Amino acid sequence: MEEYKDLVRGFLSERAYAFRIRSGLTQEVMAERMRISCRAYSDLERGNHCFSALALLTFLAMFGPEELSALVLDFRDRLDKFETGEL
């Protein structure tokens, strides 16, 4: 089960970083928008901690419908590759 947590943590940390850079935001702004501390956001982005339910939902709320759909499909693809040993 731990490997699935690592998969989710890595996926979300990559996506959070990519979203922040693409949006031209600082870690401080991301933390503020997600209603968490700067330290907590930094830890999430580096993959040191998992997203809480609140942080995850506020992060996902930043996406438009197409982006959100693409995110879910990308995760499903990564999960499928993980489960078939392609990752």
Beta strands, then each sheet from edge to edge (+ up, - down):
end
